Amino acid sequence: FATYNHLMAFWELIEPATHRMIRVTNSKVFKEPGNTRALPAIDEFFLFLMHLALGLKQKDLVHRFQVHQTTVSRIITTWANFLYFVLG
């Protein structure tokens, strides 16, 4: 995105659909109902954008966002799938 305003305009378009996002998880892990995100949705989106735009490796993102590498991998996959279906 060229500016912060462009980023936020795009976020405002996709944010209402994030509640329907199908999250990539390990099917053997049972999670409590409710918010199971390690990061807020906007931070997950920013992590995904950093991975795409800057080519940052997952290990680098692990240290920057202070989450587990599996979490980073799942966030990237989840957002790629979500944006594919939303932007189609």
C-alpha positions in Angstrom: 0.0 0.0 0.0 1.3 3.4 -0.9 0.1 5.1 2.3 -1.3 4.3 5.7 -4.6 5.7 4.5 -4.7 3.2 1.7 -4.0 0.4 4.1 -6.7 1.4 6.5 -9.2 1.9 3.6 -8.6 -1.7 2.5 -8.8 -2.9 6.1 -12.2 -1.2 6.5 -13.4 -3.1 3.4 -12.4 -6.5 4.5 -12.7 -6.2 8.3 -16.5 -7.0 8.4 -15.8 -10.3 6.7 -13.1 -11.4 9.1 -15.7 -12.9 11.5 -16.5 -15.5 8.8 -12.8 -16.4 8.4 -12.1 -20.1 8.5 -8.9 -20.4 10.5 -6.3 -23.0 9.7 -5.8 -25.1 12.8 -4.5 -28.5 13.9 -7.6 -30.7 13.9 -6.3 -32.7 16.9 -6.2 -29.6 19.1 -9.5 -28.7 20.8 -9.9 -25.1 21.5 -12.2 -23.2 23.8 -15.0 -21.4 22.0 -14.5 -17.7 21.6 -11.5 -15.7 20.7 -8.6 -18.1 20.1 -6.3 -15.6 18.3 -2.8 -15.0 19.4 -2.9 -11.6 17.8 -5.7 -9.1 17.0 -7.0 -9.5 13.4 -5.3 -6.3 12.2 -2.0 -7.5 13.5 -2.4 -10.8 11.8 -3.2 -9.0 8.6 -0.1 -6.8 9.0 2.1 -9.9 9.7 0.7 -11.4 6.5 1.5 -8.2 4.5 5.0 -8.1 5.9 5.6 -11.7 4.8 4.4 -10.8 1.3 5.8 -7.4 0.7 9.1 -7.7 2.5 9.7 -11.4 2.0 10.3 -11.9 5.7 10.9 -15.4 6.8 8.6 -17.1 9.4 11.4 -17.1 12.0 11.9 -13.4 11.6 8.1 -12.8 12.1 8.2 -15.1 15.1 10.6 -12.8 16.8 8.9 -9.6 15.7 5.4 -10.6 16.8 6.5 -12.9 19.7 4.4 -15.8 18.7 5.2 -19.5 18.0 6.4 -20.4 14.5 3.3 -22.7 14.0 1.1 -19.7 14.7 2.9 -17.6 12.1 2.5 -20.4 9.6 -1.2 -20.8 10.3 -1.8 -17.0 10.1 -0.1 -16.8 6.7 -2.1 -19.7 5.3 -5.4 -18.5 6.9 -5.0 -15.0 5.4 -3.9 -16.2 2.0 -7.0 -18.4 1.8 -9.3 -15.7 3.2 -8.1 -13.0 0.8 -8.3 -15.4 -2.1 -12.0 -16.0 -1.4 -12.9 -12.4 -0.5 -11.1 -10.8 -3.4 -11.7 -13.8 -5.7 
